């Protein structure tokens, strides 16, 4: 996973270099990030929010002609749509081998979701897909909640006594992954009664 984290940090650095002003943006501008990824990978990326993806938050379909389509479920709230988009576009720079090009991504992902009950249920064929999905999540967390933002998150939690939901809303990230990063860095997670 260190290679994935390194690649995500490198892409985030390129994104930050494209931002104007001296301050680091708190929340990633997904359109600007997509432009940076397109420039770096040579892909043309189209994003579609669709209403018939109940089983999946999103998926990417990429083609050998350097074109990719990212589908995001309309069942996601704004934070999850943003996270899903960043996760899916991350596949363009963390998975670059020819077998990553497919047009049956939905069937592959659905088969993994339908099959997966416990880690023991993952077949060798699905193991590669599962690793790719975890890699995308790791990359998205590194891009959207990087270590550079951890002191800010700690301040919001420890000094301002903000609840995780409020912090996640400010960063425009899913609360689930914010809390994961907070636990990873030993930051107190406030509850409404604390």
C-alpha positions in Angstrom: 0.0 0.0 0.0 3.0 2.3 0.4 3.3 2.6 -3.4 -0.4 3.6 -3.6 0.0 6.2 -0.9 3.1 7.6 -2.6 1.3 7.8 -6.0 -1.8 9.5 -4.4 0.5 12.0 -2.6 2.3 12.8 -5.8 -1.0 13.4 -7.7 -2.3 15.6 -4.8 0.9 17.6 -4.9 0.4 18.1 -8.7 -3.2 19.2 -7.9 -2.1 21.6 -5.2 0.5 23.1 -7.7 -2.4 23.8 -10.0 -4.4 25.7 -7.4 -4.0 29.5 -7.2 -3.3 31.3 -4.0 -1.0 30.6 -1.1 -3.4 28.6 1.0 -3.9 24.9 0.7 -7.6 24.2 -0.1 -9.4 22.3 2.7 -11.7 20.4 0.4 -10.5 19.0 -3.0 -12.1 20.6 -6.0 -13.1 17.5 -7.9 -13.3 19.1 -11.3 -9.9 20.7 -11.0 -8.5 17.4 -9.6 -9.9 15.6 -12.6 -8.2 18.0 -15.0 -4.9 17.3 -13.3 -5.4 13.6 -13.6 -6.4 13.9 -17.2 -3.2 15.9 -18.0 -1.0 13.5 -16.1 -2.5 10.3 -17.5 -3.6 11.4 -20.9 -7.1 10.1 -20.3 -10.3 11.9 -21.2 -12.7 11.5 -18.3 -16.4 11.7 -18.4 -18.5 11.6 -15.2 -22.1 10.6 -15.0 -24.4 10.5 -12.0 -26.9 7.7 -12.6 -30.0 6.6 -10.7 -30.0 2.8 -11.2 -26.9 1.8 -9.3 -28.3 0.5 -6.1 -25.6 -2.1 -5.4 -22.6 0.1 -6.0 -21.5 3.7 -5.0 -19.7 4.1 -8.3 -17.4 2.5 -10.9 -15.0 3.4 -13.6 -15.0 1.9 -17.1 -11.9 2.7 -19.1 -11.0 2.0 -22.7 -7.7 1.4 -24.5 -8.4 4.6 -26.5 -7.5 6.6 -23.3 -11.1 7.3 -22.4 -12.7 6.7 -19.1 -16.3 7.0 -17.8 -16.9 7.3 -14.1 -20.4 6.4 -13.0 -21.5 7.6 -9.6 -24.8 6.6 -7.9 -27.3 9.2 -7.2 -28.0 7.3 -4.0 -24.9 8.9 -2.6 -24.9 12.2 -0.7 -22.5 15.0 -1.8 -19.6 13.8 0.4 -19.9 10.3 -0.9 -20.3 11.4 -4.5 -17.1 13.4 -4.2 -15.2 10.5 -2.4 -16.5 8.0 -5.0 -15.4 10.2 -7.9 -11.9 10.6 -6.4 -11.6 6.9 -5.6 -12.6 5.9 -9.1 -10.4 8.5 -10.9 -7.5 7.3 -8.8 -7.7 4.0 -10.6 -6.3 5.8 -13.7 -2.9 6.4 -12.0 -2.6 3.5 -9.6 -3.6 0.7 -12.0 -1.9 1.1 -15.3 -1.6 -2.5 -16.6 -3.5 -3.6 -19.7 -5.9 -5.9 -17.7 -7.3 -2.8 -16.1 -9.0 -1.9 -19.4 -12.5 -3.4 -19.4 -16.0 -2.7 -20.4 -17.5 -5.2 -18.0 -16.6 -3.4 -14.8 -20.2 -3.4 -13.5 -20.5 -7.2 -13.9 -17.1 -7.7 -12.2 -17.9 -5.4 -9.3 -21.4 -6.8 -8.9 -20.0 -10.3 -8.8 -17.6 -9.3 -6.1 -20.3 -7.6 -4.0 -22.7 -10.6 -4.5 -20.0 -13.1 -3.7 -18.3 -11.4 -0.7 -19.5 -12.4 2.7 -16.3 -12.9 4.6 -12.6 -12.6 3.5 -12.6 -16.4 3.1 -15.2 -16.1 0.4 -13.0 -14.2 -2.0 -11.9 -16.3 -5.0 -8.4 -15.8 -6.5 -10.0 -14.1 -9.5 -11.9 -11.7 -7.2 -8.9 -11.1 -5.0 -7.3 -8.9 -7.6 -10.5 -6.8 -7.9 -10.8 -6.5 -4.2 -7.2 -5.3 -3.9 -7.9 -2.7 -6.6 -11.0 -1.5 -4.7 -9.1 -1.2 -1.4 -6.3 0.6 -3.3 -8.8 3.1 -4.7 -10.1 3.8 -1.2 -6.6 4.2 0.3 -5.7 6.6 -2.5 -8.9 8.7 -2.1 -8.4 9.0 1.7 -4.8 10.1 1.1 -5.9 12.7 -1.5 -9.0 14.0 0.4 -7.7 13.7 4.1 -3.9 13.9 3.8 -1.6 14.0 6.7 -1.1 17.8 6.1 -4.7 18.3 7.2 -4.5 16.2 10.4 -3.4 19.1 12.6 -6.3 21.1 11.3 -8.7 18.2 12.0 -7.1 17.8 15.5 -7.7 21.5 16.2 -11.4 21.3 15.1 -11.9 18.2 17.3 -9.8 19.0 20.3 -10.0 22.8 20.6 -13.2 23.7 18.8 -14.9 20.5 20.1 -16.6 19.9 16.7 -18.3 16.6 16.1 -17.0 14.3 13.4 -20.1 15.0 11.2 -19.3 18.8 11.2 -15.7 18.2 10.5 -16.5 15.8 7.6 -19.0 18.4 6.2 -16.3 21.1 6.3 -13.8 18.8 4.5 -16.6 17.5 2.2 -15.6 13.9 3.0 -17.5 10.9 4.3 -17.6 10.8 8.1 -16.7 7.1 8.1 -13.3 7.8 6.5 -12.7 10.9 8.5 -13.2 8.9 11.7 -10.8 6.2 10.4 -8.1 8.8 9.8 -8.8 10.4 13.2 -8.3 7.0 15.0 -5.2 6.4 12.9 -3.7 9.6 14.2 -5.0 9.3 17.8 -7.4 12.2 17.6 -10.3 12.2 20.0 -13.7 11.6 18.3 -16.3 13.7 20.1 -19.8 12.6 20.6 -22.9 14.8 21.1 -22.7 14.2 24.8 -19.0 15.0 25.2 
